Amino acid sequence: MRNKKVKKKPNKKKNAIPVMASVTIVGLVLGGGFILFSASGPKQEAFASVTVYKSPTCGCCSAWVDHLEENGFDVDVVDDNNVASFKRKFGVPERHYSCHTAVVNDYVIEGHVPATDIKRLISEKQRVKGLSVPGMPHGSPGMETGRVDKYKVFSFDENKNTRVFNRY
C-alpha cells in the first residue's frame, strides 16, 4: 500500500449538523403565555486542511486524526507503510520522530501535537518549519490510555534546531 490516498470516512457526528443550524424553543412563561426563542447560524468552517501520513494499521494515529477533526480541522489521510520517507522528505529532526507526520499550511506536524498548539502556530504565523511531540507520550491526543505523562511540544526550523513550544 504505497502512497495510497485515503479519504477519511465521514464522521457521522459531524455530518449530523446541517449547513444552516436552526433551533427553536417554545417555553411556558409564568403568566401562562408562550415565548418563542430562535437562533440560527452557519456551520463552522474548517480551521485548516491537514494531510496526515500514517501507517494503515496505527490506531493511535487514527485517534489523533479524530482529535484534529473534533477541533475543526479538515483532514485527509494518506496510509503508507513507509512513513519514515515522509519524515525525511519534510525535514523532521530524527530525534523527534513519532508515529505519524502531517502537513498543514506549509508547516510540518510530527506526532501527537495537540490541536490547540497547531492553531497557535498557524494564527501566530511562527517562523519555524514545524512542531513535534517525540515518541508517543501517554495522555497526548490520540494516546489517551488512562496514564498521563508530562511531555513537551517542540518547534523546529529548517536547520533542525529545536525549542520548547509548550509543556504538558
C-alpha positions, 0 to 999 in steps of 0.5 A, a space after each residue: 500500500 504505497 502512497 495510497 490516498 485515503 479519504 477519511 470516512 465521514 464522521 457521522 457526528 459531524 455530518 449530523 449538523 446541517 449547513 444552516 443550524 436552526 433551533 427553536 424553543 417554545 417555553 411556558 412563561 409564568 403568566 401562562 403565555 408562550 415565548 418563542 426563542 430562535 437562533 440560527 447560524 452557519 456551520 463552522 468552517 474548517 480551521 485548516 486542511 491537514 494531510 496526515 501520513 500514517 501507517 494503515 494499521 496505527 490506531 493511535 494515529 487514527 485517534 489523533 486524526 479524530 482529535 484534529 477533526 473534533 477541533 475543526 480541522 479538515 483532514 485527509 489521510 494518506 496510509 503508507 507503510 513507509 512513513 519514515 520517507 515522509 519524515 525525511 522528505 519534510 525535514 523532521 529532526 530524527 530525534 523527534 520522530 513519532 508515529 505519524 507526520 502531517 502537513 498543514 499550511 506549509 508547516 510540518 506536524 510530527 506526532 501527537 501535537 495537540 490541536 490547540 498548539 497547531 492553531 497557535 502556530 498557524 494564527 501566530 504565523 511562527 517562523 519555524 518549519 514545524 512542531 513535534 511531540 517525540 515518541 508517543 507520550 501517554 495522555 497526548 491526543 490520540 494516546 489517551 490510555 488512562 496514564 498521563 505523562 508530562 511531555 513537551 511540544 517542540 518547534 523546529 526550523 529548517 536547520 533542525 534546531 529545536 525549542 520548547 513550544 509548550 509543556 504538558 
